[in-house]
């Protein structure tokens, strides 16, 4: 589908500088811009590409002042990066989506499946599972007993959700992540270690995203809790009884030891380590 600069500006509530009728049908990075695509300028380090890009439309901030003439039509918005996210979401949502339940799935009779749910091949759904409306579960996932999954959550291929865990609404679980594996609990005894049963669970509140191959351990007792809006990158270890506050974001290869409490709206870079308690 093609969209004009005028249509895009109206959707983003932006202002146009240039040809309001120019059409685009795809996205591009500003340094690799091609005719018929839309790009954006957010980082000042990339400003030089604005004057040489072949992109037909470029999103810029309201405060940006060009130093040279540009061939691209500019759409001024409050935040170009956020505006781009809105357009990419619109584009992604417009793609056709698979529907229905694949015949090669295993679903326990005691489980409840909502409306407009998609479950792909070779996924196993355990006993007393509740899957709400609009959930999408890709191939080769394992959903344990007594799990609940909220509306419009997306679970990508190869995810494992252990027994008794609770997943909120509009969450995204990327491929290969594990929710509810045993916490690392062992009691030393005469040169050996006795395993401490981990009888708690994991709770993901609404709008949480878990990156690929990230692991969140179940609590020894009680719950490991990831509060609403938290975004975890790939390859993160969250140990038992951790609590992460609302809207905190954590980058890849971070390790969070048991019973750590992290507050709201925190931002952590990659390879950070948290001591327990």
N, C-alpha and C positions, 0 to 999 in steps of 0.2 A: 504493500500500500504506500501511496505517496501522500505527503502532507506539505502544505505550503507554510511559509514563514508566518503568515497571518494566522493560520489555524494554531500553530505551535505557540505563538505569542499569546493568543487568547487563552489557551489552556494553561499556560504558565503565568498569566497576568503580567507579561513583560512588554517592553517597548521595542519597536523595530527601528533599525537604522539600515536602510538599503531597500532591496527589492522585496516587497511583501508577498509577491507571487512566486518567488523561487521555490522549487519543489525538492524535497529530500525523501529518500526511502530507506536509509540506513544510517549507521553511526560510524564515526572514525575518530582515532586519536588525532590531535591537532597537527602533530608532526608528520602524520601519514594521511592527511585529509585528501579526499577525492571528491570530484564533482558529484552532486546528488546525495551527499552525506551531511550530517550535522555533527559538530564537535563542540568543545567547550574550553574556556580558558579560566582556570582557577588559581593555579600556581604562577606567580610572576616570572619564575624561571623559564616558562614556556612562551613568554610574550613574543619573542622573536619569530616563532613559528606562525603567529597570527598574520604576519605580513607576507608570508610565502605559501601558506596553506591553500590547497585547492578545494577545501570543504566549502560547501555552498552556504551553510549557516554556522555561526559560532555563538555560543552562549557566553556572555560576559557579565560582570557585575555592574550595577548601576553607577558605581564610583569609578569605573575604569575609564581612563583617558588615553586613546590611541596616540602613539607617537608618529605614526605614518598612516598613509591611506591603505585601506584594506579592500580586497576584492570580494570578500565574503560579506553576506548580510549578517549584521549583528542583532542579537536579541538580548536586551538588557534585563536582567533579573536581580533580585536581592542576593541570591546565592547560586552561582552557576553549578556547583557540584550537586547541591540539593535538587536543582531544576533538572539536571541530567538524570538523577536517580528517579525522579518522577516520570520522565520520558521512558527510561529503560523499564520501569515497572509496568507502564502502560503497554509498551511493546511486548514484554514477556507475557503479560496477562492475555494479550490478544492471540497468542499462539494456540493452535488446537490442542486439546488435552484428552488423553485417554480416559475412558470411563468404564465402569463395571468391575466385576471381580473375576480374575482369571480362573479358569477351571483347575489349574494346577496349584491351588492354594489349599491350606488346611486350616479350617476354622471350627473351633469347638462349638457344639450346639448351644452351650450355655452363654455364649458371647452375644453381644448386641452390636449390630452394625447400623449406622445412621444412613441418611439419604445422601445421594450423590457422592458416594465413597468410591475410590479407586484402589484396588489391591492387586498388585502384579504377581507374576508367577513365583512359585516356590517360597512363598511367605507363609509362616506358621503363626496362627493366632490361638493363644491358650484359652483356658477355662475362665469364664466370668469376666472377660474383657469387654470394656465399653468403648466403642469407637464412634465419635460424634459425626455430625453432618459435614460433608465436604472434605474429609480427611483423604490424603493421598499417600499410599504406602507402596514403594517401589519393590523390585524383586529381591528375593533372598533375605528378607527380614525375619526376625524372630521376636514375637511379642509374647511375653510370659503371662502367667495366670494373674488375674485381678488387676491388670493394668487398665488405666483410663487414659484416653487420648481426646483432647478437646477439638473443637470445630476448626476446620480449615488448616490443620497442621499438616506439614509435608515431611515425610520420612523417606530418605533416599536409600539406595540399595545397600544391603549388607548391615543394616543397623540392628543391634540387639538391645531390647528393653527387658530387663529382668522383672520377676514377679513383684507385684504390689506397687510399682512405680506409677507416678501420676504426671501426665504431660498436659500442659495447658492449651489454650486456644492460640491459633496462628503461630505456632512454633515451627522452626525448621531444624531438622536433624540431618546433617550431612552424612555422606556415605561412610560406613565403617565405624561410626561412633558407638559407644557402649554406655548404656544408662543403667546403673544399679548393680554393677559387679561388686563382689565382696570387698569391703574395706580391708586394709592391710593391718589386721589385728592378730598378733601372736603373743602368747605369754611364755617367757623363758622358763624352762624347768629342767634342771640337771643336764645341761648341755644340749637340750632339745627345745623345740618350740611347740606349744599346744595351740592349735587354731582356736580363736575366739569367734563363735558364731556371730554373723552380722545379720541381725534380725530386723533392721530398720528398712527404709526405702529411700528413693530419690523423688523430689518434687520439683518439676519445672513449671514455673508460673507462665502467664501469657506472654506472647511475643518474644520468646527466648530463641536464640539461634546457637546451635552447637556445631562446631567445625568437624571436618573429617578426621576420623581416628582419635578424637578426644574421648576421654574416659571419665565418667563421674561415678564414684563409688557410693554404694548404699551406706547408710548410717549403721553403726553398731547397734544403737537403739535410737528411736526417733527418726529424724529425716535429715538427709543432705538436701539443702534448699537453694535453688537458683531462682532468684526473684524476677519479677516481670521486667522485660526489656533488656535483659543481660545478653551480651553477644560474646561468645567464646570462639576463638580461632581454632585452627587445626592443631592436633598433637599437644593438647593440654591435659594434665592430670589433676583432677579434683578429688581429694581424698575424703574419707568418711567424716560425716557430721560437719562439713564445711557449710557456711552460709555466705552467699554472695548477694549484695544489695541491689536494688533497682537500678537498671540502666548502666551498670558497670560493663566496661569492655576490656578484654584481656587478649593480647596477641599470642602468637604461637610459641610452643615449647616452654610454657610456663608450668611450674609445679606448685601445687597448693597443698600443704601438709594438713593432717587431720585436725578438725575442730577449729580451724582458722575462721575468723569472722571478717568479712570485707564489706565496707559500707556502700552507700548509694553513689552513683555518678562518678565512680573511679575510672581511671584510664591507666592501663599497664602495658608497657612494651613487651617485646618477646624475650624469652629466656629469663624471666623473673622467677625467683624462688621465695616461697613464704614458709617460715618456720611454723610449727604446729602451735595451736592454742594462742 
